[in-house]
Amino acid sequence: MIVVTGATGNVGRELVRVLVDAGEQVTATSRNVSDAQVPTGVRWMRADLTDAESLGPVLDGADALFLQNGGASLPLLRGRDLLDAAKAGGVGRVVLLSSQGVSTRPESESHGRLAGVLEDAVTQAGMDWTILRPGGFHSNALAWAEPVRAHRTVAAPFGDVGLPTVDPADIAEVAAVALREGEHSGRVYELTGPDLTTPRERAEAIAAALGEPVRFVEQSREEARAQMLAFMPEPVVETTLAILGEPTPDERRISPDVERVLGRAPRAFADWALRHAAAFR
């Protein structure tokens, strides 16, 4: 049995599907998971990563665990308690969805340090482990869906700064391999897309997927900051803006790890846009 936490998220939802297609028994869990959100026949149970005790029934009898790093709830996670609960349930292998910021922004509380603490808990738990460190997701472009639907406009800062964003489906496929094959134990994989794309180019890819023009409006740093502060804490906003506007060489590096694990190139943003065009119509 493989337990997938964050099973309703961009990566977890895809991972459940990939594992089921491979014939694995899966338990899907998140705070609000429901029967309608998982494939037919998949066992699902609600649990909260910030409450390790709630995971006990979910983990009982499991062989492997996909551990999502909690996202915005990361500061509330007690990594050692989570891993103790996993060991008590019988889990022998953990694949952690972490963050590229552990290596590129170790001084950042939100992007580096806290994720690093969770990584340490995983590597010191006495189980087989694999750590996945993606950068930005293709699916972050879903934040543009409403303005694209309403008036075919994308507004973003740093319009010509490129980053190698990654498809959540590729992260899920790498996770599935690591969960099922022991040769990936003890590995840390940096996951990126196949090329650097800019916000302007991503808007053009969405336009191509829709078959209609989409206007790109470049925001100033202050305009973007004010918008982000409406839903992000200030330290997270400042680090995010630094990554988007002044990425380090490592944040711009195209990693070979997706291809090494899957035997194929990672999916481009344009491919993701075509598959998700309905969200922008």
ROSE-546388 format. One record per residue (C-alpha): residue number from 1; residue in three letters; x, y, z. Coordinates in steps of 0.5 Angstrom, whole numbers. Each point is the difference from the previous one (the first is absolute). Layout:
<NUM, "Ala", <X, Y, Z>>
...
***
This chain:
<1, "Met", <0, 0, 0>>
<2, "Ile", <3, 7, -2>>
<3, "Val", <-3, 6, 4>>
<4, "Val", <0, 7, -4>>
<5, "Thr", <-1, 6, 4>>
<6, "Gly", <-2, 6, -3>>
<7, "Ala", <-4, -4, -4>>
<8, "Thr", <-5, 5, -3>>
<9, "Gly", <6, 5, -2>>
<10, "Asn", <3, 1, -7>>
<11, "Val", <5, -5, 1>>
<12, "Gly", <-3, -5, 5>>
<13, "Arg", <-6, -1, -4>>
<14, "Glu", <4, -2, -6>>
<15, "Leu", <4, -4, 4>>
<16, "Val", <-6, -4, 2>>
<17, "Arg", <-2, -1, -7>>
<18, "Val", <7, -3, -2>>
<19, "Leu", <0, -5, 5>>
<20, "Val", <-7, -2, -1>>
<21, "Asp", <2, -1, -7>>
<22, "Ala", <6, -4, 2>>
<23, "Gly", <-4, -5, 4>>
<24, "Glu", <2, 3, 7>>
<25, "Gln", <-5, 0, 6>>
<26, "Val", <0, 7, 2>>
<27, "Thr", <-3, 4, 6>>
<28, "Ala", <-1, 7, -2>>
<29, "Thr", <0, 5, 6>>
<30, "Ser", <-1, 8, 1>>
<31, "Arg", <-4, 4, 5>>
<32, "Asn", <-6, 0, -5>>
<33, "Val", <1, -6, -5>>
<34, "Ser", <-7, -3, -2>>
<35, "Asp", <-2, -6, -4>>
<36, "Ala", <-2, 5, -6>>
<37, "Gln", <8, 2, 0>>
<38, "Val", <3, -7, -1>>
<39, "Pro", <0, -5, -5>>
<40, "Thr", <-6, -5, 1>>
<41, "Gly", <2, -6, 5>>
<42, "Val", <6, 5, 3>>
<43, "Arg", <0, -1, 8>>
<44, "Trp", <-1, 7, 3>>
<45, "Met", <1, 3, 7>>
<46, "Arg", <0, 7, 2>>
<47, "Ala", <6, 2, 4>>
<48, "Asp", <4, 7, 2>>
<49, "Leu", <8, 0, -1>>
<50, "Thr", <0, 5, 6>>
<51, "Asp", <-3, -6, 5>>
<52, "Ala", <4, -6, -1>>
<53, "Glu", <-5, -4, 4>>
<54, "Ser", <-5, 1, -5>>
<55, "Leu", <5, -4, -5>>
<56, "Gly", <0, -6, 5>>
<57, "Pro", <-6, -4, -4>>
<58, "Val", <2, 3, -6>>
<59, "Leu", <7, -3, 0>>
<60, "Asp", <-2, -7, 3>>
<61, "Gly", <3, -5, -4>>
<62, "Ala", <3, 4, -5>>
<63, "Asp", <6, -2, -4>>
<64, "Ala", <2, 7, -3>>
<65, "Leu", <-2, 7, 1>>
<66, "Phe", <0, 6, -4>>
<67, "Leu", <1, 6, 5>>
<68, "Gln", <-2, 7, -3>>
<69, "Asn", <4, 6, 4>>
<70, "Gly", <-7, 3, 2>>
<71, "Gly", <1, 6, -4>>
<72, "Ala", <-3, 6, 4>>
<73, "Ser", <0, -4, 6>>
<74, "Leu", <7, -2, 0>>
<75, "Pro", <2, 4, 6>>
<76, "Leu", <-5, -4, 4>>
<77, "Leu", <2, -7, -2>>
<78, "Arg", <4, -4, 5>>
<79, "Gly", <4, -4, -4>>
<80, "Arg", <3, -5, 5>>
<81, "Asp", <-7, -2, 2>>
<82, "Leu", <-2, -1, -7>>
<83, "Leu", <5, -5, -1>>
<84, "Asp", <-1, -3, 6>>
<85, "Ala", <-7, -1, -2>>
<86, "Ala", <2, -3, -6>>
<87, "Lys", <5, -5, 3>>
<88, "Ala", <-5, -2, 5>>
<89, "Gly", <-5, -2, -6>>
<90, "Gly", <5, -4, -3>>
<91, "Val", <3, 5, -6>>
<92, "Gly", <7, -2, -2>>
<93, "Arg", <0, 5, -6>>
<94, "Val", <-1, 8, 0>>
<95, "Val", <0, 4, -6>>
<96, "Leu", <0, 8, 2>>
<97, "Leu", <-2, 5, -4>>
<98, "Ser", <4, 6, 2>>
<99, "Ser", <3, 6, -3>>
<100, "Gln", <5, 3, -4>>
<101, "Gly", <1, 5, 5>>
<102, "Val", <3, -5, 5>>
<103, "Ser", <7, 1, -5>>
<104, "Thr", <-1, 7, -3>>
<105, "Arg", <-3, 4, 5>>
<106, "Pro", <2, -3, 7>>
<107, "Glu", <-1, 6, 4>>
<108, "Ser", <-7, 1, -2>>
<109, "Glu", <-5, -2, 5>>
<110, "Ser", <-5, -2, -4>>
<111, "His", <3, -3, -6>>
<112, "Gly", <7, -3, 3>>
<113, "Arg", <1, -1, 7>>
<114, "Leu", <-7, -3, 2>>
<115, "Ala", <0, -5, -6>>
<116, "Gly", <7, -2, 2>>
<117, "Val", <-2, -1, 7>>
<118, "Leu", <-5, -5, -3>>
<119, "Glu", <5, -3, -4>>
<120, "Asp", <4, -1, 6>>
<121, "Ala", <-5, -4, 3>>
<122, "Val", <-1, -4, -6>>
<123, "Thr", <7, -2, -1>>
<124, "Gln", <1, -2, 7>>
<125, "Ala", <-6, -4, 1>>
<126, "Gly", <3, -7, -1>>
<127, "Met", <-4, -1, -6>>
<128, "Asp", <1, 0, -8>>
<129, "Trp", <-1, 7, -2>>
<130, "Thr", <0, 4, -7>>
<131, "Ile", <0, 8, 0>>
<132, "Leu", <-3, 4, -6>>
<133, "Arg", <2, 7, 0>>
<134, "Pro", <-4, 3, -6>>
<135, "Gly", <0, 8, -1>>
<136, "Gly", <-6, 3, -3>>
<137, "Phe", <-6, -4, -3>>
<138, "His", <-3, 1, -7>>
<139, "Ser", <-7, 0, 4>>
<140, "Asn", <2, 7, 4>>
<141, "Ala", <-3, 3, -7>>
<142, "Leu", <-7, -2, 3>>
<143, "Ala", <1, 6, 4>>
<144, "Trp", <-2, 4, -7>>
<145, "Ala", <-6, -4, -2>>
<146, "Glu", <-5, 5, 3>>
<147, "Pro", <3, 6, -4>>
<148, "Val", <1, -4, -6>>
<149, "Arg", <-7, -3, 0>>
<150, "Ala", <-3, 7, 2>>
<151, "His", <4, 5, -5>>
<152, "Arg", <6, -4, -3>>
<153, "Thr", <5, 3, 4>>
<154, "Val", <6, -2, 4>>
<155, "Ala", <3, 4, 4>>
<156, "Ala", <7, -2, 4>>
<157, "Pro", <7, 3, 2>>
<158, "Phe", <7, -1, -4>>
<159, "Gly", <-3, -2, -6>>
<160, "Asp", <6, -2, -4>>
<161, "Val", <3, -3, 6>>
<162, "Gly", <1, -8, -2>>
<163, "Leu", <-1, -6, 5>>
<164, "Pro", <0, -7, -1>>
<165, "Thr", <-7, -2, 3>>
<166, "Val", <-2, -7, 0>>
<167, "Asp", <-7, -4, -1>>
<168, "Pro", <-3, -3, 6>>
<169, "Ala", <-2, -6, -4>>
<170, "Asp", <8, -1, -1>>
<171, "Ile", <1, 1, 8>>
<172, "Ala", <-5, -5, 1>>
<173, "Glu", <3, -5, -5>>
<174, "Val", <7, 1, 3>>
<175, "Ala", <-4, -1, 7>>
<176, "Ala", <-3, -7, -2>>
<177, "Val", <6, -3, -3>>
<178, "Ala", <4, 2, 7>>
<179, "Leu", <-6, -3, 4>>
<180, "Arg", <0, -7, -4>>
<181, "Glu", <8, -1, -2>>
<182, "Gly", <5, 0, 6>>
<183, "Glu", <6, 2, -5>>
<184, "His", <-2, 7, 2>>
<185, "Ser", <1, 0, 7>>
<186, "Gly", <5, 5, 3>>
<187, "Arg", <-1, 5, -6>>
<188, "Val", <-2, 7, 0>>
<189, "Tyr", <-3, 2, -7>>
<190, "Glu", <0, 7, -3>>
<191, "Leu", <-6, 0, -4>>
<192, "Thr", <-1, 6, -6>>
<193, "Gly", <-3, 0, -6>>
<194, "Pro", <4, 0, -7>>
<195, "Asp", <1, 7, -1>>
<196, "Leu", <0, 7, 3>>
<197, "Thr", <-7, 4, -2>>
<198, "Thr", <-2, 7, 2>>
<199, "Pro", <-7, 2, 3>>
<200, "Arg", <-1, 4, -7>>
<201, "Glu", <2, -7, -4>>
<202, "Arg", <-5, -4, 5>>
<203, "Ala", <-5, 5, -2>>
<204, "Glu", <1, -1, -7>>
<205, "Ala", <0, -8, 1>>
<206, "Ile", <-7, 1, 3>>
<207, "Ala", <-3, 4, -6>>
<208, "Ala", <3, -5, -4>>
<209, "Ala", <-4, -5, 4>>
<210, "Leu", <-6, 4, -1>>
<211, "Gly", <1, 2, -7>>
<212, "Glu", <-2, 7, 2>>
<213, "Pro", <5, 6, 2>>
<214, "Val", <2, 1, 7>>
<215, "Arg", <2, 7, 2>>
<216, "Phe", <6, 0, 5>>
<217, "Val", <1, 6, 5>>
<218, "Glu", <6, 1, 3>>
<219, "Gln", <0, 2, 8>>
<220, "Ser", <5, 4, 4>>
<221, "Arg", <3, -4, 5>>
<222, "Glu", <-4, 4, 5>>
<223, "Glu", <-7, -1, -3>>
<224, "Ala", <2, -8, 0>>
<225, "Arg", <2, 1, 7>>
<226, "Ala", <-7, 3, 2>>
<227, "Gln", <-4, -5, -3>>
<228, "Met", <4, -6, 3>>
<229, "Leu", <-1, 3, 7>>
<230, "Ala", <-7, -1, -1>>
<231, "Phe", <1, -7, 1>>
<232, "Met", <7, -1, 2>>
<233, "Pro", <4, 2, 6>>
<234, "Glu", <5, 5, -1>>
<235, "Pro", <7, -4, 1>>
<236, "Val", <-3, -5, -5>>
<237, "Val", <-2, 5, -5>>
<238, "Glu", <7, 3, 0>>
<239, "Thr", <4, -6, -1>>
<240, "Thr", <-5, -2, -6>>
<241, "Leu", <1, 7, -3>>
<242, "Ala", <8, -1, 1>>
<243, "Ile", <-1, -7, -4>>
<244, "Leu", <-4, 3, -5>>
<245, "Gly", <4, 6, -1>>
<246, "Glu", <7, -2, 1>>
<247, "Pro", <0, -8, 0>>
<248, "Thr", <7, -3, 2>>
<249, "Pro", <4, -4, -5>>
<250, "Asp", <-3, -6, 3>>
<251, "Glu", <-7, 2, 0>>
<252, "Arg", <1, 1, -8>>
<253, "Arg", <4, -7, -1>>
<254, "Ile", <-4, -5, -4>>
<255, "Ser", <1, -6, 4>>
<256, "Pro", <1, -7, -4>>
<257, "Asp", <-4, -4, 6>>
<258, "Val", <-7, -1, -3>>
<259, "Glu", <3, -3, -6>>
<260, "Arg", <5, -4, 4>>
<261, "Val", <-6, -3, 4>>
<262, "Leu", <-5, 0, -5>>
<263, "Gly", <4, -2, -7>>
<264, "Arg", <-3, 6, -3>>
<265, "Ala", <0, 8, 0>>
<266, "Pro", <-4, 4, 4>>
<267, "Arg", <-7, 3, -2>>
<268, "Ala", <1, 7, -3>>
<269, "Phe", <-5, 5, 3>>
<270, "Ala", <-3, 1, -7>>
<271, "Asp", <-2, -8, 1>>
<272, "Trp", <-3, 2, 7>>
<273, "Ala", <-4, 6, -3>>
<274, "Leu", <-3, -5, -5>>
<275, "Arg", <-2, -5, 5>>
<276, "His", <-3, 6, 4>>
<277, "Ala", <-3, 4, -5>>
<278, "Ala", <-7, -1, 3>>
<279, "Ala", <2, 4, 6>>
<280, "Phe", <1, 6, -4>>
<281, "Arg", <-6, 0, -4>>
***
